[in-house]
Amino acid sequence: MRKAVGNAGPYELACMWRCVQLQYTKSSNKALFMKNLCTFLLICLNLMPCTAWAGFHEGLVAYQKEDFATALKVFRPAADHGDARAQYYLGTMYANGKGGQKDYLEAIRYFRMAANQGSVSGQFSLGRMYFYGNGVPQDYKEAIKWFHIAADQGYASAQFSVGAMYEYGRGVQHDDAEAAKWYRLAAVQGNVDAQYNLGLMYANGRGVMQDDKEAIKWYLAAAEQGDAEGQFNLGAMYANGRGVSRNAKMAIEWYRIAALSGHAHSQFNLGAMYDKGDGTAQDFVEAAI
């Protein structure tokens, strides 16, 4: 089993290299020299990932503490030495102006580095830069290219984005069935936006067979994660008896939850139910609120 080198720093490695050099000049045993040279190189290679991990971890701790100046200082050398995680975080910091002014060109540079090494976060983020035209001309085809690469690896946010690109025909031909396919892949992973959109597609029969029960299933999944639109639509399904027996009390419950988060349509519908006394005692004061 290969063991990590814990105490070999630059000074110790320099001394070891000097010993190898002296052995080469003083010894006629070239086989022994080559053996020691290989040992030295293996030690160096073994040390490098340990050093990179330590550097990234230090930067991550600083980032989580919102000490962005330290995070930049630590991530930059790690990123420049090929650490894809550091490259992604640097890209994020430059894109959002954390630790300094926004710099979309630097963000793209680091996102691309990470993406080319297979980082799904880097691939997705690079796609977003092309989608919004941040630091590059807006290019939906390039955006979906990177979304697809990340989505094919199971990255839920990218799967949702691919679905949205097909639903709205951005960078690809409009295709509701393909949109529903990608929304489902993201929805089963818990992506709340995909859950809500899939519910809409079932409610309206777009890309799938119209199915109110499936619509309720996905609205409920989104609603339970705090999505106000999902809560409102779930309330509407109960209020109108779609996919379930009409239940005004359940409608009020979901409207109220969404209303408390500031959802205007829920506030209006909740007021209307108090005004009519539908599912609750008639209350003009509550209706007016």
N, C-alpha and C positions, 0 to 999 in steps of 0.2 A: 504494500500500500504506500502510495506517495505521501510524504508528510510535508505539511506546510512549514516554511522557514519563518520562525517567529521573531528572531532577533537580528537577522542580517540586514543592516542598513547600508547606505552608500559607502561609508568608511570601511566596513568589514568586507564588502564586495570588492572594493579597490585593493585591499590587502590580499584577498584571495587571488585576484587577477594578477597581481604582481608576483605572487608565488608561482603561478602557472608559467608566467613569462621567464622567471629565473630558472625554472626546471627545464624549459625548452633550451635555454642557452647553455646550461651546465650538464644536461643529461643527453646521452646518446640513445636512450631508450625512448624512441619515438612512440611506441605503442602505449607506454605508460603516460606519456605526455598527452596523447589523444584521449585516453581514458579520463584523465584529470580535467582536460578541457571540456569534454562532454558533461562531466559532473558539474563543473562550474556553470555551463550554459543551462543545464536542467534546474539548478538552484535559482538562476535569474528568472527563468520562465515560470517557475513555481511561485516566486515572490510576486511577480507582476499582478496576477489576478487578486491576490490577497491585498496588495496595496490599493488596487483599483476599488475593491469592495469597501475597504476602510474609508477611502476618500469619498465614495458615493454615499455611504452611510452617514458620514459626518455632514455632508451637504444636505441630505434628506432631513436630518434632525433640525438643522438650521432653517430649512425651508418650512417645515411644519411649525416651527416657532415664529415664523414670519421674520426671521433674521435674514432678509434676502441678500444683503451685502455679503455676508459670510457664505451663503449658499452659492452665489455667483462665483466667488473666489475659489470655492472648492470644486464646484461642478465643472468649471471651464477647463482646467487641466485634465480632469478625468474624461471629459467629452472629447478633447483634442487627442487623447490617447485611445479613443475608440469605444468608450463605455456608452452603449446605446441608451441606457437609463438616464445618464447624466445629459446626453444630447437631447433627449425628450424634455427633461425638466428645464434645461437652458432655453430650448425653443419656447416652452410655455411662459417662462419668465420674460423673455424678450417680447413675446406676443401680447402679454398683458401688462407690461411696464412694471414688473415687480423687481425692485432693486435698481430702477433707473427708468429712463424714458422708453416708451414703446419703440421697438426696432423690428419691423416686420421682415426686413431683408435678413437680419441675423436669425430671426425666428425660423424662417423658411430654411436657411442654411442648416440649422441644427435639426429641424424636423426631418429634412431630407437625409441627413446623415443617419439618423435613427431609423428612418423608414427603409433605407437601403440595407440596413442590417437585420431587417425583419421585425422591428418593433411595431406592434399593432397600434400602440398609442401614437407613435410617430407617424405611421401611415394615415391614420384617421385624422390627425391634426394637420398634416400636409394637405389632405383632401379639403379640410375646412378652409384653409388659406386660399385655395383655388376657388372654392365655392363662393366665398365672400369677396374675393379679389383683394385680399390684404397682402400688399407687397409684390403682387403679381397681377397681370390682367385677369379679370374674372374668366374662368374657364370651367364650365360644367362637365365637359368630357374628361378633363384631367382630374377634376374633383371626384367623379364617380369611379374613375380608374383606381384611385387610392382608397376610396370607400370600399370598393369591391375586394381589393386585396386584403384589407383588414377584416371585412365581413366574411370572406371565405375561410378565415381562421377562427371564426366564432365570436368576433368582437361585437357585442350587442348594439352599441351606439352606432357602429358602422352599418350593421344590418338594418337598423331603423332608417339611417340616412339613405341607403340604397333603395329601400322601400319608398321613401319620400321622393327620390329622384324619378322613380318609375311612375309614381302617382301623378306627379306634376309635369312629367315629360321634360326634365332638365338633363341635358347631356345624353339622353336616350329617348327612344320612342315611348310615348305614353302607354302604359300597360298596367291596368288595375290588378289583373291576376298576379303578375310578377310582384307588384307592390304588396299585395296581401301575403304572398309567400314570404317575403323578407320581413314584413311586420310580424308574422307569426314566429319566425325564428328568433327575433328580438324579444317578442312578448313572452315567450315561454322562459326566457332568461330573466324576466322581471323588469324589462324596460318599460317604464310607465307610459311614455309617449306612444310606443308601439302598441301597447295594450289598448289605449284609448282609440287610436286610429283603426285598429283591427275591429274594435267594437262598432265604430262608425261604418266600416265597410260591410259588416254583417247586417247592421240596421238598415242600410240603404241598398244592399244587394249589389255592391260594386266589387268585381273581381272574385266574388264568392256567391254562392246561393244565398238569397235573403233568409235570415234566420234570427228572429228576435231573441230567442233563448241564448244563442251564441253571443249576440250583441250584449245582453245583460251580463253574461259570464265575464266578458272582457272589460265592460264598464266597471263592474264590481272590482275586478283585479286592480284597475287604475284608481278607482275611488278609495280603496283600502290603503293605497299608498299616498293618499292626500291630494289626488288630482281633482281640482275643483270642477273641470269640465266633465270628467267622468262621474263625479257625484251629482252634478246637475242632470246629466243625461239619464242616470240611473233613477233619479227622482221623477223625471219625465216618463220613463217607462212604467213606473208604478202608478203614476197619476193617470196614464192613458191605458193601462192594462195591456201593454205590449209585451208578450213573452211571459207574462205572469198575470195572475188575477189582479184586477184593480185594487190598489191598497193606498188610500189617501194618507193614512198615518205614516206608512213607509216613505211615501213621496215627501211629506213634510219633513221627516227625519233627514233625508238626504239633501233636500233643499236647504234646511237649516245649517247643516254642516258646511255646505258650499257657501252659503250666505255669510257665515261667520268669517270666512277667508276673504270676503269682499267681492264675491261673484255676483255681478249686478242682475243677471237674469234669474238667478236663484232667489235673490232678495225680492224681486218683483213677483215671481210665482208664489213665494211664501206669503207675501202680503195679500195676494189675490185669494189664497186659500183661507187665510184668516178672515178676509172680507166676506167670503161666501159661507164660512163655517164648514168648509169641506175637510173632513178628517180631524177637525178640532172644533172647540166651541167658537162661535162667531165672536170676533174681537176686533172692533174698528180701531182701537188704540194700537194693537199689535200690527194691524194691517197698515196703518199710517206710518209706523216706524220703518 
